[in-house]
């Protein structure tokens, strides 16, 4: 999916939704709907899906936008570690 996806596969990144809203890729209402879907999946013992997966499955974002969101998360992670 992305050059950064392996970095984020095993980590929880709650900021992906916030970043998607800030970049204008989705609305706050879409974020709330995606969070609800994520919770429903989890309590129903279905496989956990990352928010960007839900955004994409609903047709709200493109693969290119996923890369942009992951790039922002990667930059934030590097900044928090003092590497940027």
C-alpha positions in Angstrom: 0.0 0.0 0.0 2.7 2.5 1.0 6.4 2.7 1.4 5.7 3.4 5.1 3.0 0.8 5.7 5.4 -1.8 7.2 6.4 0.8 9.8 2.8 1.2 10.9 1.5 -2.3 10.6 2.0 -3.3 14.2 1.4 0.0 15.9 -1.8 1.9 16.8 -1.9 5.4 15.4 -5.0 7.3 16.6 -3.8 10.5 14.8 -4.5 9.1 11.3 -8.1 10.2 11.5 -7.1 13.6 12.9 -4.5 14.1 10.1 -7.1 13.0 7.4 -9.5 15.6 8.7 -6.8 18.3 8.9 -5.8 17.6 5.3 -9.4 17.9 4.2 -9.5 14.3 3.0 -12.5 13.3 5.1 -15.1 15.1 7.3 -15.4 14.9 11.1 -18.7 13.0 10.5 -16.8 10.4 8.3 -14.2 10.1 11.1 -16.9 9.4 13.6 -18.5 6.8 11.4 -15.2 5.1 10.8 -14.5 5.0 14.5 -17.9 3.5 15.1 -17.1 0.8 12.4 -13.8 0.1 14.0 -15.4 -0.4 17.4 -18.1 -2.6 15.9 -15.5 -4.8 14.3 -13.5 -5.1 17.5 -16.5 -6.0 19.8 -17.8 -8.4 17.2 -14.4 -10.2 17.1 -13.8 -9.3 13.5 -10.3 -8.5 12.4 -9.2 -5.0 13.6 -9.0 -2.5 10.8 -6.9 0.7 10.8 -8.9 3.9 10.2 -7.3 4.5 6.9 -8.4 1.0 5.8 -12.0 1.9 6.7 -11.7 5.3 4.9 -10.5 3.6 1.8 -13.1 0.8 2.0 -15.8 3.4 2.1 -14.4 5.2 -0.9 -13.6 8.4 1.1 -9.8 8.5 0.3 -7.5 7.3 -2.4 -4.3 5.2 -2.1 -2.3 8.4 -2.7 -4.0 10.1 0.2 -3.2 7.1 2.4 0.5 7.5 1.5 0.2 11.2 2.5 -1.4 10.3 5.8 1.3 7.7 6.5 4.0 10.1 5.5 2.7 12.6 8.0 2.5 10.0 10.8 6.1 8.9 9.9 7.3 12.5 10.2 5.5 13.0 13.5 7.1 9.8 14.8 10.6 10.9 13.7 10.0 14.4 15.3 9.0 12.8 18.6 12.2 10.7 18.6 14.3 13.8 17.8 15.3 12.5 14.4 13.8 15.4 12.4 
